[in-house]
């Protein structure tokens, strides 16, 4: 289901992304992901907790759509952050390093939360997403628009 929704999502967001600057779209997409994450937290965990395949598929598909909003503009910003001669390496290393850092934080934080607060505290784990969304929005607000800068 997630793959079937990818093409319409990409077409819709691409048409929007070509009409406004990527920097403005990145800010709007980051804020939208944060708001939609807040709205989707309860339904997502309620669907996953049913342990029914169809419910989990719907939960993960909607989450994939929500999280996909800012990917295109994120990669445009990331590509403009490095000079042409090191762009491929810079994008790859920075993306993988950020994934490693967030992955390590959540991997160690979630078990501590569940062990401390009990198994019924799965909602506390959901709020980690909100906290990361707030950090992401703060970081997006600090990004400088570099579209006029020479990429060499």
N, C-alpha and C positions, 0 to 999 in steps of 0.2 A: 504494500500500500504506500509506503514511503517513497519508493521509486516512481510510482505512477504520479505522485503529486509533485515530484521534483521538476519536471518539464514545465508545467503551468507556472510554478513558483518562479523558476528562472526567467521565463518569458515576461511575467508581470513585473518582477523586480528589475529586470534589465531595462524595460521601457521606462520605468521610473528613474533608474540610475543614469540613463542617458540624458535626462532632462534637467537634472540638478548636479551640482558639483559633488564629487565623491566624498569630500570632507563633510558637507552638510548631510549627505545620505548616511555616512558612518555614524554621526551623532544621533540622527533620527532612528537609525536601526538599532543602535545600542540602547537608547531609551525605550524603544518599542519592545526589545527583547526583555528588558528589565520589567516593564509593565506586564507583558504577556506571561512572563515567568511567575509573577505574583498571582495573576489570574489563574494560571494553569496548575499551580502547586497542588491544591487540594484535589481537583479532578484527576491529575496525573497519579498521585499516590493511591487514591481510591480505586482507580482502574487497575493499577499494578497489584494492589493487595487482593484483588479478586482471584488471582492465579489462573485466570482464564486467558487462553492464548489470544483470542480476538480482542479482548479488552487491553491486554498488554500491547498488542500491535497498534491499536488506536492511540494509546498513550504515547508510545515511542514515535509514531508517525507525526503526531501533532507537535511533539517536542522537537523533532527534526526540522519541521517547517519553521517553527519559531526561531530555533537557533541558527537556521540558514540565512536569515535576513541580512546579516552584516558581513557574510564571508567574502563576497566579491569586493566590497569596498575595503575590507581589512587587507586583502591581498594587494589591492592597488596602493594603499598607504605603505604597506611593508615593502613593496617593490620600489617605491619612490624614496625610501629611507636609506638606500644604499647606492653608491656609485655603480655604474654599469659593470666595471671590471670585477666587482665582488658581489654583485647583486644575488646571483644564484646561491652562493655560499652564505651570504648574510641572511637571506630570507629563510633558507633551510635551517641554519643554526639557531636563529632567533625563534623560529616557530617551534622547533623541537625542544629547545631549552625552556621555553615558556610552558609547553605541555608537560615537560618533566617536573617543573616546579609545582604547577597546579596539581598534577597527578600525585606527587609525593605528599603535598599538604593534605589533600583530601583522603589519600590512602591511610595516613596515620591519624587524621582528625576524626574521621567517621567512626572507626572502632572505639576510640576513646569516648566519644559522645554516647554511643550505644551502651558501652560498658558502664559508664558513669550514670546515665539517665535511665537505663533499662531498655528492653526491646521495644517498648511502646513509644519510644522517643524518636521514631523514624521521621517525624515532622521536623525535629531539630536538624536533621540532615538536609531536609528540603530548604531550610533557611540558609544553609551554606551557599546554595545557588543564588539566593537573593543577595547575600553579602558579596559574592564574587561579581554579580551584576552591578552592584553599586561601585565596587572598585573599578570595573571595566568602564562604567560611565564617567567616573572621575578621571581615569586615564585618557579616555577619548576627548574629554574637555581640555586636556593638557596638550593634545597633539597640535602641532603647527601645520597649517595648510602649506604644502610644498609644491603645488602644481606649477608655479611660475619659476621654480628653481631649475637650473641646468642639471641634468641627470648624469653628466660625465664627471 
